Amino acid sequence: MIEFAQTVIAPDFPPREKHPTIFRAFDSLESGEFMLLVNDHDPKPLQYQFMIERENDFTWEYLEEGPDLWKVAIGKK
């Protein structure tokens, strides 16, 4: 079982604050720590943004994939 240092429930934030909030939470992680992202849709665009902005610094594992709830474990390498 993964322990999460941070949890972000994306629907709790206004649209323009979601990605900045998620990236702040990720950036606050220590190497080897994980955050839990909970969302109401597939966060695939966010994963692509991570691939561009944090390149090889993260891991991405779907824990739950819809149809109403998505949970992703995002780890900091």
C-alpha positions in Angstrom: 0.0 0.0 0.0 1.3 3.4 -1.0 1.5 6.1 1.7 0.6 9.5 0.4 2.3 12.7 1.6 -0.3 14.9 -0.2 -3.8 14.4 -1.5 -5.4 16.8 -4.0 -9.1 16.4 -4.8 -9.2 18.3 -8.0 -13.0 19.0 -8.2 -12.6 21.0 -5.0 -10.7 23.8 -6.9 -11.9 26.2 -9.6 -10.7 25.2 -13.1 -7.9 27.8 -13.3 -6.4 26.7 -10.0 -6.4 22.9 -10.5 -3.2 22.4 -12.4 -1.2 25.0 -10.4 -2.4 23.4 -7.1 -1.5 19.9 -8.3 2.0 21.1 -9.4 2.6 22.9 -6.1 1.6 19.7 -4.2 4.0 17.7 -6.4 6.8 20.2 -6.0 6.5 20.0 -2.2 7.2 16.2 -2.2 10.5 14.8 -1.2 12.2 12.3 -3.5 10.5 8.9 -3.1 7.2 10.4 -1.8 3.8 10.1 -3.5 0.7 12.3 -3.8 -2.8 11.1 -4.5 -4.8 12.9 -7.2 -8.5 12.4 -7.1 -10.5 13.6 -10.1 -13.9 13.4 -11.7 -12.5 12.7 -15.2 -9.4 11.1 -16.7 -6.5 13.4 -16.0 -4.6 12.4 -19.2 -4.0 16.0 -20.2 -2.4 16.6 -16.8 -0.2 13.6 -17.4 1.0 15.1 -20.7 1.7 18.4 -18.9 3.8 16.5 -16.3 5.7 14.8 -19.2 6.6 18.3 -20.5 7.2 20.3 -17.4 8.6 17.6 -15.0 10.0 15.3 -17.7 11.7 12.4 -15.9 11.0 13.5 -12.3 7.7 11.7 -11.8 5.9 8.4 -11.8 2.2 8.0 -12.7 0.0 5.1 -11.7 -3.7 4.8 -12.1 -5.3 3.3 -9.0 -8.9 3.8 -10.1 -10.1 4.6 -13.7 -13.7 5.8 -13.8 -16.3 6.0 -14.8 -17.1 8.6 -12.1 -13.8 8.8 -10.2 -10.2 8.6 -11.1 -7.4 8.2 -8.6 -3.7 8.5 -9.6 -0.6 8.0 -7.5 2.0 10.5 -8.6 5.5 9.8 -7.3 8.5 12.1 -7.2 11.7 10.3 -8.4 
